[in-house]
Amino acid sequence: MKKNNLLATLGLVSVITLAACGSDATNASEKNNDTKQETTEKETDSTRDDSEAEDSEEDANEGDWEYQVGDMNEDGNFKLLARNDTSETIETASISLHFPQVTVAEVVEWPEELADSYDFEPTGVIQIDMEVSNSSDDTINFYMDQATITTNTGEQLEPDLLTSDHIGGVFIGAVNKSGSVRYMLESSDPNEIEWVRVLINAPHDANFESLGHDIDVQIDF
């Protein structure tokens, strides 16, 4: 299944393996030469196949995403500049947090239908996809969709409530939640975003007793 990303959400697309063959010999002397040549060719082919297999795997991974870096949405409003989909799972208390992807997109032309909802025109949009699970049977509060982020360009941003998913922070027992949280760059050039720092308060119980530790992780592009 294709994974959705920022470009699709805001309105926002063949690997050929070549193999070589060895030749037949017609006499004993030629057979020896051919055997050596065929062995060399097989080794070369094996190396080539391994390399192509790696390329094929990389292309397959890239193909998991509907939009690749450099793509624009159908309306030409947003351009995907960067993606990180390699972050590791973070554990705190009974909570497991994973970021399937973090993306940076440039606002090429701010959609007219959003103009009345903002008192500024964003330069770009940062999206954080989140997958969270609680392994405990207890009710745990963990508000990952209220994460604050900072950037290497000096902006500190809160989630954009209009375009972000409402994931909710109450985990009643061993449940899973997921969604996308978006942040509007107000003054930074999105092309200069090199990293995003994500800060989330530690989970807590019904008595507001802190569990585990705060999340403080940097995502590089």
Secondary structure, DSSP 8 states (H G I E B T S, - for coil): --B--HHHHTT--------------SSHHHHHHHHHHHHHHHHHHHHHHHHHHHHHHHHHHHHTBSS-TT-B-TTSSEEEEEEE-----EEETTEEEE-S-EEEEEESS--HHHHTT-SS--SEEEEEEEEEEE-SSSEEE--GGG-EEEETTS-EE---TTTS----SEEESS-EEEEEEEEEESSS-GGG--EEEEEE---B-TT--B-S--EEEEEE-
